[in-house]
Amino acid sequence: KGGVVVALSADHGFMPLPEATERRDPKGGRNRVRDVTIAKALNEAVDAELKRPAGATPLVYRLEGCSLWLDRAALAAKGAPSAKRVMAIVRHELATTWKDIVLETFIVDGAFRERGKDEIELRAWNARVPGRSGDLFVVPRYGVLVDPYDGKGSSHGTPWEFDTHVPMVLWGAGIAPRVLSA
């Protein structure tokens, strides 16, 4: 009796839902965009730039969290463009058409710039997992939710501070009610 403590936590924090933020500040606007919307637009830009035929295999495989993958099998096919050329088009498109959504990008296979004191770049570097991360690390602007859930939740994996604040709840005998922030 009295010797049990229950602990609940998560593997990451999360950003406030854009709709909740909008209710508190109607001028703030909604900052939610579907991941598939971005991937589709990137594929369309790649196809247009390379003058690929309609119905060609998409070369941007997927965008999930901050990771963007190219379709390596499609890029290995005879007559396919180089991954470097496709990546250049993708990065240009993200920096221009999607500039209100995307802050910056880092090529995962390449060397990051000299590690300085830029907090976002350091967190992007720490999130990189060779063989698992995408080909491009895409940093959404602060407060932007690249949504994989069709408006039914939040996401994770950004280098922003809200993703590093991990909730933890302890309940049990001898634990006084209080809120702590570290």
DABEL-V108658 format. One record per residue. N is the residue number from 1. RES is the residue in one letter. NEAR is the number of other ideal C-beta (glycine too) atoms within 12 Angstrom. Layout:
N_RES_NEAR ; N_RES_NEAR
This chain:
1_K_6 ; 2_G_8 ; 3_G_8 ; 4_V_12 ; 5_V_14 ; 6_V_13 ; 7_A_13 ; 8_L_12 ; 9_S_13 ; 10_A_16 ; 11_D_12 ; 12_H_22 ; 13_G_23 ; 14_F_26 ; 15_M_33 ; 16_P_24 ; 17_L_23 ; 18_P_28 ; 19_E_22 ; 20_A_19 ; 21_T_23 ; 22_E_18 ; 23_R_13 ; 24_R_12 ; 25_D_15 ; 26_P_10 ; 27_K_9 ; 28_G_18 ; 29_G_16 ; 30_R_21 ; 31_N_26 ; 32_R_32 ; 33_V_31 ; 34_R_22 ; 35_D_35 ; 36_V_21 ; 37_T_21 ; 38_I_35 ; 39_A_34 ; 40_K_19 ; 41_A_27 ; 42_L_41 ; 43_N_33 ; 44_E_23 ; 45_A_28 ; 46_V_38 ; 47_D_26 ; 48_A_17 ; 49_E_19 ; 50_L_22 ; 51_K_11 ; 52_R_24 ; 53_P_10 ; 54_A_11 ; 55_G_8 ; 56_A_23 ; 57_T_24 ; 58_P_29 ; 59_L_36 ; 60_V_40 ; 61_Y_28 ; 62_R_25 ; 63_L_40 ; 64_E_28 ; 65_G_34 ; 66_C_42 ; 67_S_36 ; 68_L_40 ; 69_W_34 ; 70_L_38 ; 71_D_27 ; 72_R_20 ; 73_A_14 ; 74_A_24 ; 75_L_27 ; 76_A_15 ; 77_A_15 ; 78_K_7 ; 79_G_13 ; 80_A_23 ; 81_P_27 ; 82_S_17 ; 83_A_29 ; 84_K_18 ; 85_R_19 ; 86_V_37 ; 87_M_32 ; 88_A_22 ; 89_I_32 ; 90_V_43 ; 91_R_31 ; 92_H_20 ; 93_E_33 ; 94_L_37 ; 95_A_22 ; 96_T_16 ; 97_T_21 ; 98_W_31 ; 99_K_17 ; 100_D_17 ; 101_I_33 ; 102_V_34 ; 103_L_27 ; 104_E_26 ; 105_T_34 ; 106_F_36 ; 107_I_28 ; 108_V_28 ; 109_D_20 ; 110_G_18 ; 111_A_11 ; 112_F_23 ; 113_R_15 ; 114_E_10 ; 115_R_16 ; 116_G_11 ; 117_K_9 ; 118_D_18 ; 119_E_17 ; 120_I_29 ; 121_E_23 ; 122_L_20 ; 123_R_24 ; 124_A_35 ; 125_W_25 ; 126_N_20 ; 127_A_30 ; 128_R_28 ; 129_V_15 ; 130_P_12 ; 131_G_10 ; 132_R_14 ; 133_S_25 ; 134_G_35 ; 135_D_34 ; 136_L_41 ; 137_F_38 ; 138_V_45 ; 139_V_35 ; 140_P_41 ; 141_R_25 ; 142_Y_24 ; 143_G_28 ; 144_V_34 ; 145_L_40 ; 146_V_39 ; 147_D_30 ; 148_P_26 ; 149_Y_19 ; 150_D_14 ; 151_G_18 ; 152_K_13 ; 153_G_17 ; 154_S_30 ; 155_S_33 ; 156_H_29 ; 157_G_37 ; 158_T_35 ; 159_P_34 ; 160_W_31 ; 161_E_17 ; 162_F_26 ; 163_D_31 ; 164_T_24 ; 165_H_19 ; 166_V_18 ; 167_P_20 ; 168_M_19 ; 169_V_17 ; 170_L_19 ; 171_W_14 ; 172_G_16 ; 173_A_12 ; 174_G_12 ; 175_I_16 ; 176_A_10 ; 177_P_10 ; 178_R_8 ; 179_V_10 ; 180_L_11 ; 181_S_9 ; 182_A_8
